[in-house]
Amino acid sequence: MPPSPSSAPARVLAVDDEPQIRRFLEISLRAQGYAVALADTAQAGIDALATRGADVVVLDMGLPDRDGLDALREIRRWSQVPVLVLTVRSHESEKVAALDAGANDYVTKPFGVPELMARIRVLLRSQTAPADASPLFDDGRLRVDLARREVVLAGEAVLLSRKEYALLAVLVAHAGRVVTQPQLLRELWGPTHQQDTHYLRILVGKLRQKLGDDAAAPRWIATEPGVGLRFLLPG
């Protein structure tokens, strides 16, 4: 949801060197009720964040003065502000590197307003959710209660193996955000298995089968090619 009229608008800092992209971001974000600050270089963005703060940073990876990945690493040395990176569709390795460096999510250029706003809403919700809230997903058909370790599909309990449940739990805990393949392999099989992507493919296939989820038109578990998996939120 966009900021409510009764509350202070969420602050979005957009860092991109292309004037037309900055203008597009400014118009789109202001139309949704966000307060917007703009920067056209990595250093200007870092300075703006350090002096004025932000609730979300939208950071382009291809900046003229400094590599976006390097700027992201610097931000992460002193701030945990949610960062949404902008990248190009063909650079899958860039997406993985950005997520591993501390980005919370990414969108690929060209992107539409609905996708951008959905990503920003997820990041803002993750910032405002109570720390002691029980992780729970329930869209009326699938219910995943991590506190009780319960998975219910259409009113029926789903029997999952230990690894299948562990995979689902990681995805639900990061719902709406990409979880990279290396991160999943590390959490499920340990640091020595980060190249064993076939383990993950088999496990995802089994989990989708038990949930009745279609990889070609996913309702819950979406593959981000070359990057990882995303647990989809309703709407």
Backbone as CSV, one residue per row, in Angstrom:
resi,resn,N_x,N_y,N_z,CA_x,CA_y,CA_z,C_x,C_y,C_z
1,MET,0.838,-1.193,0.000,0.000,0.000,0.000,0.877,1.248,0.000
2,PRO,0.477,2.301,-0.731,1.181,3.568,-0.656,1.017,4.165,0.731
3,PRO,1.812,5.169,1.074,1.686,5.790,2.390,0.287,6.347,2.593
4,SER,-0.252,6.226,3.810,-1.578,6.765,4.086,-1.477,8.267,4.295
5,PRO,-2.560,9.008,3.991,-2.520,10.460,4.115,-2.211,10.927,5.531
6,SER,-2.538,10.109,6.543,-2.354,10.521,7.927,-0.935,10.307,8.432
7,SER,-0.102,9.624,7.663,1.259,9.354,8.104,2.248,10.077,7.202
8,ALA,3.467,10.245,7.725,4.502,10.875,6.905,4.808,9.973,5.720
9,PRO,4.973,10.540,4.532,5.240,9.703,3.360,6.583,8.998,3.471
10,ALA,6.622,7.763,3.005,7.888,7.036,2.967,8.829,7.736,1.997
11,ARG,10.109,7.741,2.340,11.112,8.461,1.550,11.868,7.487,0.652
12,VAL,11.856,7.773,-0.639,12.559,6.938,-1.608,13.671,7.759,-2.249
13,LEU,14.885,7.250,-2.171,16.031,7.872,-2.832,16.322,7.093,-4.105
14,ALA,16.210,7.754,-5.260,16.442,7.113,-6.550,17.771,7.595,-7.122
15,VAL,18.665,6.642,-7.406,20.004,6.973,-7.906,20.158,6.374,-9.298
16,ASP,20.169,7.235,-10.318,20.294,6.782,-11.705,20.855,7.923,-12.532
17,ASP,21.756,7.606,-13.460,22.395,8.669,-14.234,21.599,9.075,-15.470
18,GLU,20.549,8.333,-15.818,19.761,8.663,-17.007,18.634,9.624,-16.629
19,PRO,18.631,10.835,-17.200,17.606,11.828,-16.834,16.183,11.322,-17.035
20,GLN,15.943,10.573,-18.122,14.581,10.108,-18.379,14.134,9.073,-17.354
21,ILE,15.073,8.251,-16.879,14.730,7.270,-15.844,14.451,7.979,-14.523
22,ARG,15.289,8.961,-14.186,15.053,9.716,-12.948,13.696,10.405,-12.989
23,ARG,13.362,10.993,-14.129,12.077,11.680,-14.258,10.922,10.691,-14.143
24,PHE,11.075,9.542,-14.783,10.051,8.500,-14.712,9.854,8.038,-13.272
25,LEU,10.959,7.815,-12.564,10.872,7.378,-11.173,10.222,8.449,-10.301
26,GLU,10.617,9.694,-10.504,10.069,10.780,-9.695,8.557,10.898,-9.882
27,ILE,8.106,10.912,-11.127,6.672,11.056,-11.405,5.896,9.867,-10.848
28,SER,6.405,8.659,-11.093,5.699,7.444,-10.672,5.611,7.348,-9.152
29,LEU,6.712,7.640,-8.479,6.739,7.518,-7.022,5.907,8.605,-6.348
30,ARG,6.008,9.827,-6.842,5.204,10.909,-6.255,3.711,10.644,-6.450
31,ALA,3.348,10.061,-7.584,1.941,9.749,-7.846,1.398,8.738,-6.844
32,GLN,2.288,7.927,-6.264,1.885,6.934,-5.266,2.013,7.460,-3.838
33,GLY,2.366,8.736,-3.698,2.405,9.345,-2.373,3.740,9.294,-1.667
34,TYR,4.798,8.882,-2.372,6.110,8.815,-1.747,6.829,10.161,-1.839
35,ALA,7.676,10.439,-0.862,8.587,11.581,-0.935,9.830,11.109,-1.680
36,VAL,10.260,11.860,-2.680,11.312,11.387,-3.580,12.515,12.318,-3.548
37,ALA,13.698,11.724,-3.435,14.959,12.440,-3.611,15.694,11.780,-4.763
38,LEU,16.404,12.584,-5.556,17.069,12.072,-6.750,18.568,12.335,-6.690
39,ALA,19.338,11.416,-7.273,20.785,11.598,-7.404,21.208,10.997,-8.735
40,ASP,22.211,11.626,-9.387,22.622,11.153,-10.708,23.981,10.465,-10.713
41,THR,24.619,10.367,-9.556,25.882,9.633,-9.438,25.859,8.811,-8.154
42,ALA,26.764,7.843,-8.089,26.852,7.013,-6.889,27.207,7.858,-5.674
43,GLN,28.186,8.753,-5.833,28.619,9.551,-4.697,27.527,10.496,-4.219
44,ALA,26.794,11.084,-5.170,25.690,11.967,-4.784,24.621,11.185,-4.026
45,GLY,24.386,9.948,-4.445,23.409,9.116,-3.750,23.860,8.755,-2.344
46,ILE,25.127,8.387,-2.207,25.672,8.046,-0.887,25.612,9.257,0.037
47,ASP,25.973,10.426,-0.495,25.937,11.650,0.312,24.508,11.978,0.745
48,ALA,23.550,11.821,-0.184,22.151,12.120,0.139,21.628,11.172,1.209
49,LEU,21.992,9.903,1.104,21.547,8.929,2.100,22.157,9.235,3.463
50,ALA,23.431,9.606,3.469,24.124,9.876,4.729,23.590,11.132,5.414
51,THR,23.212,12.136,4.629,22.807,13.413,5.225,21.307,13.517,5.466
52,ARG,20.504,12.930,4.562,19.051,13.108,4.676,18.298,11.816,4.967
53,GLY,18.946,10.673,4.761,18.298,9.399,5.031,17.284,9.025,3.962
54,ALA,16.751,7.810,4.067,15.724,7.308,3.151,15.139,6.043,3.753
55,ASP,13.928,5.713,3.336,13.302,4.462,3.765,13.576,3.337,2.781
56,VAL,13.798,3.699,1.514,14.166,2.745,0.465,15.091,3.464,-0.503
57,VAL,16.111,2.758,-0.983,16.996,3.287,-2.023,16.789,2.477,-3.296
58,VAL,16.562,3.181,-4.404,16.508,2.550,-5.726,17.831,2.897,-6.404
59,LEU,18.668,1.892,-6.635,20.052,2.117,-7.051,20.346,1.449,-8.386
60,ASP,20.731,2.268,-9.371,21.136,1.729,-10.666,22.535,1.135,-10.556
61,MET,22.774,0.029,-11.247,24.077,-0.617,-11.190,25.088,0.012,-12.140
62,GLY,24.616,0.727,-13.162,25.534,1.304,-14.146,25.661,2.802,-13.988
63,LEU,26.454,3.243,-13.026,26.608,4.674,-12.752,27.945,5.176,-13.294
64,PRO,28.025,6.461,-13.673,29.213,6.952,-14.379,30.457,7.112,-13.519
65,ASP,30.277,7.446,-12.251,31.440,7.760,-11.418,31.960,6.577,-10.625
66,ARG,31.109,5.559,-10.480,31.473,4.469,-9.581,30.565,3.282,-9.857
67,ASP,31.115,2.096,-9.794,30.311,0.900,-10.010,29.218,0.811,-8.950
68,GLY,27.990,0.493,-9.386,26.875,0.417,-8.451,27.087,-0.614,-7.362
69,LEU,27.763,-1.708,-7.703,28.041,-2.750,-6.718,28.967,-2.227,-5.624
70,ASP,29.947,-1.443,-6.022,30.870,-0.852,-5.053,30.130,0.130,-4.146
71,ALA,29.222,0.916,-4.740,28.425,1.857,-3.945,27.542,1.107,-2.953
72,LEU,26.969,-0.001,-3.397,26.122,-0.811,-2.519,26.922,-1.346,-1.334
73,ARG,28.124,-1.831,-1.605,28.960,-2.353,-0.513,29.290,-1.255,0.501
74,GLU,29.542,-0.042,0.001,29.839,1.051,0.931,28.625,1.370,1.794
75,ILE,27.447,1.413,1.166,26.218,1.680,1.924,26.039,0.639,3.022
76,ARG,26.317,-0.611,2.697,26.107,-1.688,3.665,27.098,-1.647,4.833
77,ARG,28.159,-0.882,4.703,29.099,-0.760,5.823,28.488,0.009,6.983
78,TRP,27.510,0.885,6.683,26.971,1.724,7.754,25.448,1.854,7.745
79,SER,24.774,1.209,6.805,23.313,1.322,6.756,22.683,0.010,6.311
80,GLN,21.534,-0.306,6.905,20.745,-1.470,6.506,19.465,-1.047,5.788
81,VAL,19.450,0.162,5.240,18.288,0.627,4.492,17.994,-0.350,3.350
82,PRO,16.723,-0.673,3.094,16.410,-1.561,1.967,16.879,-0.949,0.642
83,VAL,17.543,-1.757,-0.171,18.056,-1.295,-1.462,17.476,-2.160,-2.580
84,LEU,16.838,-1.496,-3.525,16.307,-2.139,-4.725,17.200,-1.734,-5.884
85,VAL,17.863,-2.699,-6.516,18.791,-2.344,-7.590,18.102,-2.445,-8.948
86,LEU,18.538,-1.572,-9.852,18.080,-1.588,-11.238,19.192,-2.177,-12.087
87,THR,18.859,-3.165,-12.893,19.876,-3.811,-13.704,19.295,-4.139,-15.070
88,VAL,20.132,-4.658,-15.963,19.663,-5.008,-17.303,19.401,-6.500,-17.368
89,ARG,18.455,-6.879,-18.209,17.944,-8.244,-18.238,19.023,-9.290,-18.503
90,SER,20.027,-8.968,-19.316,20.989,-9.980,-19.741,22.052,-10.292,-18.691
91,HIS,22.188,-9.455,-17.678,23.271,-9.620,-16.716,22.809,-10.389,-15.480
92,GLU,22.608,-11.708,-15.629,22.162,-12.518,-14.495,23.202,-12.512,-13.378
93,SER,24.488,-12.571,-13.749,25.537,-12.604,-12.729,25.550,-11.318,-11.918
94,GLU,25.181,-10.201,-12.549,25.135,-8.921,-11.843,24.052,-8.935,-10.771
95,LYS,22.921,-9.568,-11.079,21.832,-9.656,-10.101,22.274,-10.460,-8.881
96,VAL,22.901,-11.598,-9.138,23.366,-12.443,-8.037,24.397,-11.697,-7.197
97,ALA,25.335,-11.022,-7.861,26.373,-10.287,-7.137,25.759,-9.186,-6.277
98,ALA,24.749,-8.498,-6.813,24.106,-7.422,-6.055,23.381,-7.969,-4.832
99,LEU,22.665,-9.067,-4.998,21.957,-9.664,-3.866,22.938,-10.159,-2.813
100,ASP,24.029,-10.764,-3.258,25.040,-11.246,-2.311,25.739,-10.090,-1.599
101,ALA,25.802,-8.926,-2.260,26.464,-7.759,-1.662,25.555,-7.001,-0.702
102,GLY,24.277,-7.408,-0.637,23.394,-6.768,0.332,22.151,-6.131,-0.234
103,ALA,21.942,-6.204,-1.562,20.695,-5.688,-2.123,19.536,-6.538,-1.622
104,ASN,18.395,-5.904,-1.406,17.220,-6.634,-0.934,16.407,-7.216,-2.082
105,ASP,16.480,-6.576,-3.244,15.718,-7.052,-4.397,16.227,-6.325,-5.631
106,TYR,15.684,-6.685,-6.792,16.085,-6.020,-8.028,14.907,-5.965,-8.989
107,VAL,14.967,-5.038,-9.927,14.077,-5.039,-11.089,14.956,-4.871,-12.319
108,THR,14.520,-5.455,-13.418,15.293,-5.381,-14.648,14.727,-4.309,-15.561
109,LYS,15.613,-3.610,-16.240,15.206,-2.613,-17.229,14.923,-3.310,-18.557
110,PRO,13.861,-2.920,-19.255,12.843,-1.943,-18.854,11.854,-2.560,-17.871
111,PHE,11.310,-1.745,-16.981,10.365,-2.241,-15.990,9.129,-1.353,-15.993
112,GLY,8.035,-1.897,-15.480,6.784,-1.153,-15.416,6.528,-0.622,-14.018
113,VAL,5.631,0.343,-13.937,5.291,0.950,-12.646,4.723,-0.073,-11.661
114,PRO,3.779,-0.958,-12.067,3.223,-1.904,-11.088,4.291,-2.786,-10.442
115,GLU,5.239,-3.290,-11.242,6.298,-4.136,-10.679,7.162,-3.347,-9.709
116,LEU,7.552,-2.144,-10.106,8.397,-1.319,-9.245,7.708,-1.028,-7.917
117,MET,6.437,-0.632,-7.970,5.713,-0.293,-6.747,5.521,-1.514,-5.851
118,ALA,5.275,-2.667,-6.467,5.113,-3.887,-5.676,6.397,-4.218,-4.926
119,ARG,7.541,-4.083,-5.601,8.824,-4.362,-4.953,9.065,-3.396,-3.789
120,ILE,8.756,-2.130,-3.999,8.969,-1.128,-2.947,8.051,-1.392,-1.758
121,ARG,6.799,-1.756,-2.025,5.874,-2.056,-0.920,6.378,-3.216,-0.074
122,VAL,6.905,-4.250,-0.734,7.440,-5.399,0.008,8.594,-4.961,0.905
123,LEU,9.484,-4.131,0.379,10.630,-3.684,1.170,10.192,-2.827,2.350
124,LEU,9.203,-1.977,2.135,8.712,-1.143,3.235,8.015,-1.987,4.291
125,ARG,7.261,-2.997,3.864,6.597,-3.876,4.834,7.618,-4.627,5.670
126,SER,8.710,-5.037,5.043,9.731,-5.779,5.785,10.383,-4.907,6.846
127,GLN,10.391,-3.590,6.621,10.972,-2.671,7.595,10.046,-2.401,8.768
128,THR,8.726,-2.447,8.517,7.769,-2.063,9.553,7.156,-3.252,10.275
129,ALA,7.409,-4.476,9.796,6.825,-5.653,10.450,7.407,-5.812,11.850
130,PRO,6.581,-6.135,12.855,7.101,-6.349,14.204,8.119,-7.475,14.228
131,ALA,9.183,-7.277,14.988,10.259,-8.271,15.013,9.799,-9.599,15.576
132,ASP,8.772,-9.572,16.473,8.339,-10.811,17.097,7.110,-11.410,16.425
133,ALA,6.726,-10.884,15.242,5.561,-11.421,14.547,5.848,-12.838,14.067
134,SER,4.859,-13.729,14.198,5.028,-15.096,13.736,4.980,-15.118,12.215
135,PRO,6.018,-15.642,11.551,5.990,-15.708,10.092,4.818,-16.571,9.634
136,LEU,3.904,-15.969,8.917,2.700,-16.679,8.494,2.316,-16.225,7.102
137,PHE,2.079,-17.196,6.222,1.555,-16.895,4.899,0.216,-17.599,4.766
138,ASP,-0.793,-16.859,4.315,-2.117,-17.448,4.125,-2.844,-16.653,3.048
139,ASP,-3.020,-17.264,1.877,-3.717,-16.577,0.793,-5.112,-17.148,0.550
140,GLY,-5.589,-17.948,1.508,-6.907,-18.543,1.372,-6.874,-19.948,0.804
141,ARG,-5.799,-20.289,0.123,-5.637,-21.656,-0.388,-4.447,-22.346,0.273
142,LEU,-3.333,-21.646,0.334,-2.139,-22.196,0.981,-1.874,-21.429,2.269
143,ARG,-1.672,-22.189,3.342,-1.332,-21.587,4.637,-0.025,-22.204,5.120
144,VAL,0.953,-21.340,5.381,2.243,-21.788,5.905,2.489,-21.038,7.206
145,ASP,2.510,-21.779,8.298,2.736,-21.198,9.620,4.089,-21.699,10.115
146,LEU,5.093,-20.836,10.031,6.443,-21.249,10.405,6.589,-21.427,11.911
147,ALA,5.794,-20.700,12.683,5.878,-20.840,14.139,5.404,-22.227,14.574
148,ARG,4.374,-22.743,13.890,3.824,-24.059,14.242,4.311,-25.172,13.317
149,ARG,5.105,-24.799,12.323,5.612,-25.764,11.338,4.454,-26.497,10.655
150,GLU,3.448,-25.731,10.244,2.270,-26.298,9.596,2.164,-25.802,8.159
151,VAL,1.846,-26.721,7.257,1.583,-26.383,5.856,0.242,-27.003,5.493
152,VAL,-0.708,-26.157,5.093,-2.061,-26.619,4.785,-2.439,-26.110,3.398
153,LEU,-2.890,-27.016,2.544,-3.296,-26.673,1.184,-4.759,-27.048,0.997
154,ALA,-5.592,-26.054,0.703,-7.029,-26.268,0.491,-7.650,-27.042,1.653
155,GLY,-7.235,-26.701,2.872,-7.806,-27.319,4.060,-7.193,-28.641,4.466
156,GLU,-6.248,-29.154,3.675,-5.616,-30.438,3.970,-4.145,-30.238,4.316
157,ALA,-3.693,-30.932,5.363,-2.285,-30.846,5.747,-1.408,-31.431,4.643
158,VAL,-0.287,-30.780,4.380,0.657,-31.238,3.363,1.847,-31.882,4.067
159,LEU,2.137,-33.113,3.690,3.258,-33.831,4.288,4.516,-33.545,3.471
160,LEU,5.449,-32.833,4.073,6.694,-32.480,3.403,7.868,-33.170,4.084
161,SER,8.882,-33.478,3.291,10.116,-33.990,3.879,10.812,-32.857,4.627
162,ARG,11.821,-33.205,5.402,12.539,-32.188,6.173,13.147,-31.129,5.257
163,LYS,13.761,-31.563,4.157,14.390,-30.627,3.231,13.342,-29.797,2.482
164,GLU,12.232,-30.419,2.099,11.171,-29.678,1.406,10.618,-28.577,2.302
165,TYR,10.400,-28.919,3.571,9.894,-27.906,4.500,10.934,-26.806,4.719
166,ALA,12.195,-27.186,4.834,13.251,-26.193,5.049,13.316,-25.209,3.884
167,LEU,13.180,-25.719,2.656,13.181,-24.848,1.483,11.988,-23.901,1.514
168,LEU,10.805,-24.445,1.783,9.607,-23.614,1.839,9.725,-22.562,2.938
169,ALA,10.285,-22.947,4.077,10.421,-22.017,5.201,11.329,-20.846,4.840
170,VAL,12.436,-21.126,4.164,13.346,-20.048,3.756,12.642,-19.098,2.794
171,LEU,11.912,-19.658,1.833,11.233,-18.823,0.840,10.137,-17.974,1.478
172,VAL,9.346,-18.574,2.363,8.263,-17.828,3.016,8.833,-16.738,3.922
173,ALA,9.932,-17.037,4.600,10.553,-16.040,5.476,11.051,-14.837,4.689
174,HIS,11.328,-15.032,3.390,11.775,-13.938,2.517,10.722,-13.644,1.449
175,ALA,9.460,-13.850,1.767,8.380,-13.728,0.781,8.435,-12.396,0.045
176,GLY,8.289,-12.488,-1.274,8.320,-11.304,-2.115,9.701,-10.918,-2.583
177,ARG,10.734,-11.516,-1.985,12.111,-11.170,-2.331,12.823,-12.372,-2.944
178,VAL,13.833,-12.099,-3.731,14.610,-13.170,-4.343,15.570,-13.759,-3.315
179,VAL,15.621,-15.085,-3.279,16.641,-15.784,-2.499,17.554,-16.464,-3.515
180,THR,18.829,-16.140,-3.487,19.741,-16.634,-4.518,20.013,-18.126,-4.361
181,GLN,20.415,-18.750,-5.467,20.769,-20.170,-5.425,21.884,-20.456,-4.423
182,PRO,22.980,-19.672,-4.416,24.026,-19.941,-3.420,23.515,-19.855,-1.986
183,GLN,22.632,-18.897,-1.718,22.092,-18.766,-0.363,21.259,-19.985,0.012
184,LEU,20.414,-20.441,-0.916,19.580,-21.610,-0.641,20.429,-22.862,-0.435
185,LEU,21.419,-23.050,-1.301,22.287,-24.224,-1.177,23.065,-24.190,0.136
186,ARG,23.507,-22.993,0.512,24.266,-22.839,1.758,23.389,-23.159,2.970
187,GLU,22.150,-22.665,2.954,21.268,-22.868,4.106,20.758,-24.302,4.200
188,LEU,20.545,-24.948,3.054,19.945,-26.280,3.060,20.965,-27.410,3.122
189,TRP,22.136,-27.210,2.485,23.117,-28.300,2.429,24.482,-27.937,3.004
190,GLY,24.686,-26.668,3.331,25.962,-26.268,3.907,26.883,-25.615,2.891
191,PRO,27.967,-24.992,3.368,28.845,-24.186,2.510,29.610,-24.975,1.459
192,THR,29.711,-26.286,1.602,30.481,-27.073,0.631,29.647,-27.484,-0.580
193,HIS,28.367,-27.102,-0.615,27.483,-27.541,-1.706,26.941,-26.380,-2.534
194,GLN,27.635,-25.251,-2.547,27.088,-24.078,-3.221,27.116,-24.179,-4.741
195,GLN,27.773,-25.189,-5.286,27.773,-25.396,-6.735,26.817,-26.511,-7.160
196,ASP,26.216,-27.181,-6.198,25.376,-28.347,-6.509,23.941,-27.920,-6.808
197,THR,23.776,-27.165,-7.891,22.458,-26.616,-8.208,21.445,-27.695,-8.576
198,HIS,21.924,-28.869,-9.010,20.983,-29.936,-9.360,20.226,-30.426,-8.125
199,TYR,20.859,-30.356,-6.943,20.149,-30.697,-5.709,18.908,-29.814,-5.566
200,LEU,19.124,-28.525,-5.801,18.046,-27.556,-5.623,16.946,-27.753,-6.663
201,ARG,17.324,-28.014,-7.910,16.318,-28.224,-8.961,15.404,-29.393,-8.617
202,ILE,15.991,-30.477,-8.148,15.193,-31.659,-7.797,14.260,-31.349,-6.631
203,LEU,14.787,-30.667,-5.620,13.992,-30.362,-4.431,12.843,-29.413,-4.764
204,VAL,13.115,-28.404,-5.573,12.065,-27.461,-5.966,10.968,-28.184,-6.739
205,GLY,11.368,-29.082,-7.624,10.383,-29.842,-8.388,9.464,-30.655,-7.492
206,LYS,10.033,-31.297,-6.478,9.231,-32.096,-5.544,8.284,-31.213,-4.733
207,LEU,8.790,-30.066,-4.280,7.959,-29.161,-3.487,6.814,-28.609,-4.328
208,ARG,7.108,-28.208,-5.546,6.045,-27.705,-6.428,4.980,-28.777,-6.672
209,GLN,5.422,-30.003,-6.858,4.479,-31.093,-7.106,3.530,-31.272,-5.927
210,LYS,4.050,-31.213,-4.718,3.206,-31.402,-3.535,2.256,-30.228,-3.315
211,LEU,2.661,-29.040,-3.770,1.802,-27.863,-3.619,0.886,-27.663,-4.822
212,GLY,1.086,-28.468,-5.871,0.293,-28.290,-7.079,0.621,-26.996,-7.792
213,ASP,1.877,-26.577,-7.701,2.310,-25.315,-8.301,2.931,-25.585,-9.668
214,ASP,2.607,-24.740,-10.630,3.066,-24.909,-12.005,4.275,-24.012,-12.247
215,ALA,5.408,-24.604,-12.596,6.623,-23.817,-12.820,6.451,-22.821,-13.959
216,ALA,5.630,-23.174,-14.960,5.433,-22.291,-16.115,4.530,-21.111,-15.783
217,ALA,3.619,-21.303,-14.833,2.718,-20.224,-14.403,2.576,-20.310,-12.891
218,PRO,3.630,-19.964,-12.164,3.648,-20.200,-10.715,2.663,-19.333,-9.946
219,ARG,2.061,-19.946,-8.950,1.220,-19.197,-8.019,2.019,-18.792,-6.789
220,TRP,3.003,-19.639,-6.427,3.757,-19.370,-5.202,5.270,-19.330,-5.415
221,ILE,5.820,-20.328,-6.091,7.279,-20.418,-6.198,7.709,-20.084,-7.623
222,ALA,8.311,-18.914,-7.782,8.746,-18.455,-9.103,10.258,-18.567,-9.220
223,THR,10.708,-19.018,-10.381,12.141,-19.073,-10.664,12.585,-17.773,-11.304
224,GLU,13.640,-17.180,-10.759,14.281,-16.028,-11.387,15.502,-16.592,-12.109
225,PRO,15.427,-16.753,-13.449,16.467,-17.481,-14.189,17.877,-16.985,-13.900
226,GLY,18.733,-17.932,-13.554,20.123,-17.616,-13.296,20.386,-16.944,-11.968
227,VAL,19.331,-16.704,-11.183,19.490,-15.958,-9.931,19.054,-16.784,-8.730
228,GLY,17.789,-17.191,-8.708,17.293,-17.932,-7.555,15.797,-18.107,-7.608
229,LEU,15.158,-18.077,-6.442,13.722,-18.302,-6.326,13.073,-17.147,-5.570
230,ARG,11.803,-16.924,-5.881,11.029,-15.891,-5.193,9.680,-16.489,-4.799
231,PHE,9.307,-16.356,-3.521,7.979,-16.768,-3.079,7.038,-15.597,-3.323
232,LEU,6.028,-15.817,-4.152,5.162,-14.736,-4.606,4.110,-14.386,-3.563
233,LEU,3.888,-13.100,-3.398,2.836,-12.610,-2.520,1.572,-12.362,-3.328
234,PRO,0.395,-12.475,-2.718,-0.852,-12.227,-3.451,-0.896,-10.817,-4.009
235,GLY,-1.469,-10.687,-5.202,-1.631,-9.365,-5.810,-0.359,-8.820,-6.376
